[in-house]
Amino acid sequence: MLKYLPMSTTAREELLWRFARTGDPEIDARQDRILEVLLSANPRMKQRLVDEGRHEGRLEGRLDEARAVLRRVLAHRQLALTPEDAARIEACADLATLERWLEQALTASSASQALR
């Protein structure tokens, strides 16, 4: 229906954003089926979503690894993490920030100083 009705791009995108989970299993199952049909009809978009998922997965893996290395360096240097510092490390989703913290952890006198 969205494909054939004349409407602005903004209106179409707004309607599509409202195409979210309802909590009603029957409606959610219908939505899933619609998405399956649309994706099977557009293999280019399906591949794009797969590629984006792979990229995000690789990035998340790199973030997890950077967090682990940072915690190991801090532990090796006997720089104790406060619960707040540990939470900041876990919540950080920016690889450049984690790398900067890791560099700072090599010479910092405290974990808090490393995480500036």
Disulfide bonds with the S-S distance in Angstrom:
none
